[in-house]
C-alpha cells in the first residue's frame, strides 16, 4: 500500500480529551456497530473520546441516527447537504424532522449553501437552508452550517430568518473579516484540517482571533487530513494533530486549548458525561 493510501499514525494522546465535532463515520468505512467501535477506539487512543457523525443525504441521516445508538461515544447530526437539495420534497423533510428529533441527534446539519459545486441550483439550496434553520429553532438544537463560497448569502439568510440560539460554522473557511462577523454574531466556528495547511494564511489568521468559547475542532473525515498528512485518509483521531497545530498557531498551551474546545463542544451539543471507552454495540 502506498503512503498516500495509508492512514496517518495515531498520535500521542492529548493531555485533555476532546470531541471531534464533525465527522462522517459511514464515509470512513463504518457499516456495523463493530466498525464504529473500532474507529472510535482509535480516536480514544489519541484523546478524542466523543464524535459527532454527520449526514449529507437521507440514507446517511438514517444511518447516523442509528449509529449514535450503538456507542455511548457517538452522537449524530442530520440534514440534507446543500448539494443534495434539488429533490427536497415533503417526504424528505418529514423524515429529516423525525430523525432530527431523536435524543442522540445533537444538531441539525450539515445544511447551508455550496456555490463551488453546481449539483443543486442556488434557489433550491436557499429554500432548504431556510427550512433547516426553522427546524433547528423548533427543536431547540444547534444548526450546523456548510458554507462554501457563499459567506454573504449564508450570513444574510441567517439574519433574515433569525438565527437559532446556537449556530456552528462547520469547517470554517472564511478569512479574518468573516470570522469577526461570525464571532460578533455569537456563532461558533469549527476548524478542520485546512487550518493546519501552511498555505492557508487567511484561514490561519481567522483561527487566531476566535475566542475559546466559540471554537470547535473537527476532522470532516475521511476528508481534509491535517498537515503533515494532507491527502491521506482521515479519521477522528486526527483531530489531535489539529489541536496541537492550533495551539501553536494561537500561542496557547495544548492542555488549555484542548480544554476550551472540549468545553465548547459539551456546551453547544449538550453532551452528557461519558465513561471513557464505554460502548453499547447493540447492533451488527
C-alpha positions in Angstrom: 0.0 0.0 0.0 1.4 3.4 -0.9 1.8 6.1 1.8 -0.9 8.2 0.2 -3.4 5.4 0.9 -2.3 4.7 4.5 -3.9 6.3 7.5 -1.6 8.6 9.4 -0.2 7.2 12.6 -2.3 7.6 15.8 -0.6 10.4 17.6 0.3 10.6 21.3 -2.8 11.1 23.4 -3.8 14.6 24.1 -3.4 15.8 27.8 -7.1 16.7 27.8 -9.8 14.8 26.0 -11.6 16.5 23.1 -14.6 16.0 20.8 -14.5 15.6 17.0 -17.3 18.0 16.3 -17.9 16.8 12.7 -17.0 13.5 11.0 -18.6 11.1 8.6 -18.1 7.6 10.1 -20.0 6.0 7.2 -17.7 7.6 4.7 -14.8 6.4 6.8 -15.9 2.9 6.0 -18.1 2.1 9.0 -21.2 -0.1 8.4 -21.7 -2.0 11.6 -21.5 -1.3 15.3 -18.2 -3.1 15.4 -16.8 -0.9 12.7 -17.9 2.2 14.6 -16.3 1.0 17.8 -13.0 0.3 16.1 -12.9 3.8 14.6 -13.8 5.4 18.0 -11.3 3.2 19.8 -8.5 4.6 17.7 -9.8 8.1 18.4 -9.9 7.5 22.1 -6.2 6.4 22.0 -5.4 9.9 20.8 -7.6 11.6 23.4 -10.6 12.1 21.1 -13.3 10.5 23.2 -16.5 11.6 21.5 -17.5 12.2 17.9 -20.4 13.7 16.1 -21.1 11.8 12.9 -22.9 13.9 10.3 -25.2 13.1 7.3 -25.3 14.5 3.8 -28.3 12.7 2.4 -31.4 10.8 3.7 -29.7 7.4 3.7 -26.7 8.8 5.6 -29.1 10.6 8.0 -30.9 7.3 8.9 -27.5 5.6 9.4 -26.1 8.4 11.5 -29.1 8.5 13.8 -28.9 4.7 14.3 -25.1 4.6 14.7 -25.4 7.1 17.5 -27.4 4.5 19.5 -24.7 1.8 19.1 -21.9 3.5 21.1 -22.0 5.9 24.0 -19.2 7.9 22.5 -21.1 8.7 19.2 -23.6 11.4 18.5 -25.3 12.4 15.3 -26.3 15.5 13.2 -28.8 15.1 10.4 -29.8 17.2 7.5 -29.7 17.3 3.7 -26.4 18.7 2.3 -26.9 21.8 0.1 -25.6 19.9 -2.9 -28.4 17.3 -2.5 -31.3 19.7 -2.3 -32.6 19.5 -5.9 -35.1 17.0 -4.7 -36.2 18.2 -1.3 -39.9 17.4 -1.1 -42.4 16.9 1.7 -41.5 13.2 2.4 -37.8 14.0 2.7 -38.5 16.9 5.0 -40.7 14.8 7.2 -38.1 12.1 7.6 -35.3 14.6 8.4 -37.5 16.1 11.0 -38.3 12.7 12.6 -34.6 11.8 12.7 -33.5 15.2 14.0 -35.9 14.9 17.0 -34.2 11.8 18.3 -32.3 12.3 21.5 -28.9 11.3 20.3 -29.1 13.6 17.4 -27.5 16.7 18.8 -27.6 19.1 15.8 -29.4 19.9 12.5 -26.7 19.7 9.9 -25.0 19.9 7.7 -27.1 22.4 5.9 -26.3 25.7 4.2 -25.0 26.8 0.8 -22.4 25.5 -1.6 -21.7 27.6 -4.6 -18.5 25.8 -5.5 -20.3 22.8 -7.0 -23.3 23.1 -9.3 -25.2 20.0 -8.2 -28.2 22.0 -6.9 -29.4 25.5 -8.0 -28.9 28.3 -5.5 -32.7 28.8 -5.2 -33.2 25.2 -4.1 -30.3 25.4 -1.7 -31.5 28.6 -0.1 -35.0 27.3 0.3 -33.7 24.1 2.0 -31.4 26.2 4.2 -34.3 28.3 5.4 -36.3 25.2 6.2 -33.4 23.7 8.2 -33.0 27.0 10.1 -36.6 26.8 11.1 -36.3 23.1 12.1 -33.3 23.8 14.4 -35.3 26.6 16.1 -38.4 24.4 16.5 -36.3 21.5 18.0 -34.0 23.8 20.1 -30.9 22.2 18.6 -27.8 23.7 17.1 -27.6 24.5 13.4 -24.5 23.1 11.7 -23.7 25.1 8.6 -21.8 24.1 5.4 -20.6 27.3 3.8 -18.5 27.0 0.6 -18.0 30.2 -1.5 -21.3 31.5 -0.1 -20.4 33.6 3.0 -22.5 36.6 2.2 -25.7 34.7 1.4 -25.3 32.4 4.4 -25.0 35.4 6.8 -27.8 37.3 5.0 -30.2 34.4 5.3 -29.4 33.8 8.9 -30.2 37.5 9.5 -33.4 37.3 7.5 -34.7 34.1 9.2 -33.4 34.8 12.6 -30.6 32.5 13.7 -31.1 29.6 16.1 -29.7 30.1 19.6 -26.6 28.1 18.5 -25.0 28.3 15.1 -21.9 26.3 14.1 -19.9 27.0 11.0 -18.5 23.6 10.2 -15.1 23.5 8.6 -14.9 27.3 8.7 -13.4 28.6 5.5 -13.6 32.4 5.7 -11.0 35.0 6.4 -10.5 37.1 9.5 -13.2 39.6 8.4 -15.8 36.9 8.1 -14.6 35.3 11.3 -15.1 38.6 13.2 -18.6 39.0 11.9 -19.5 35.4 13.0 -17.9 35.9 16.4 -19.7 39.2 16.9 -23.0 37.4 16.0 -22.3 34.8 18.6 -21.7 32.0 16.2 -19.4 29.0 16.9 -16.5 28.4 14.4 -15.3 24.8 13.9 -11.9 24.3 12.3 -10.8 21.2 10.4 -7.5 20.1 8.8 -7.2 23.0 6.3 -6.4 25.4 9.2 -3.1 23.4 9.6 -2.2 23.9 5.9 0.8 26.3 5.6 -0.6 28.0 2.5 -4.0 28.7 4.2 -2.8 32.1 5.5 -6.2 33.8 5.6 -7.8 30.9 7.4 -5.0 30.6 9.9 -5.3 34.4 10.6 -9.0 33.8 11.2 -8.3 31.0 13.7 -6.2 33.2 15.8 -9.0 35.6 16.7 -11.8 33.2 17.7 -12.5 33.1 21.5 -12.1 29.7 23.0 -15.7 29.5 24.0 -16.7 29.9 20.3 -14.2 27.4 19.0 -14.5 23.8 17.9 -12.3 21.3 16.2 -13.3 18.6 13.7 -11.9 16.3 11.1 -14.7 16.2 8.5 -13.2 12.7 8.0 -12.4 11.0 5.7 -11.6 14.3 4.0 -9.2 17.2 4.8 -6.5 15.3 6.7 -4.3 17.8 8.6 -0.7 18.7 8.0 1.7 16.9 7.6 -0.5 14.1 6.3 -2.5 16.1 3.7 -4.0 13.8 1.1 -4.1 10.6 3.2 -7.3 9.1 4.7 -8.6 11.0 7.7 -10.2 9.6 10.8 -11.4 11.2 14.1 -8.1 10.5 15.9 -6.5 13.1 13.6 -8.3 15.9 15.5 -5.3 15.6 17.9 -3.0 16.8 15.1 -5.2 19.8 14.5 -5.5 20.7 18.2 -1.7 20.7 18.6 -1.2 22.8 15.5 -3.9 25.3 16.5 -2.4 25.6 20.0 0.9 26.5 18.4 -0.7 28.9 16.0 -2.7 30.7 18.7 0.3 30.6 21.1 -1.6 28.6 23.7 -0.8 25.6 25.7 -2.2 22.3 24.3 -4.0 21.5 27.6 -5.6 24.9 27.7 -6.8 24.8 24.1 -8.0 21.2 24.4 -10.0 22.1 27.5 -11.5 25.1 25.8 -12.7 23.2 22.7 -13.9 20.3 24.8 -16.0 22.7 27.0 -17.4 24.4 23.9 -18.4 21.1 22.4 -20.1 19.9 25.6 -22.0 23.2 25.8 -23.2 23.6 22.3 -24.1 19.9 21.8 -25.4 19.4 25.3 -23.3 16.3 25.6 -23.8 14.1 28.6 -20.9 12.7 30.6 -19.4 9.6 29.3 -17.3 6.8 30.7 -14.2 6.6 28.6 -14.0 3.6 26.5 -17.6 2.5 27.1 -19.6 1.2 24.2 -23.1 0.0 23.6 -22.7 -2.1 20.5 -26.2 -3.3 20.3 -26.4 -4.0 16.5 -24.2 -5.7 14.0 
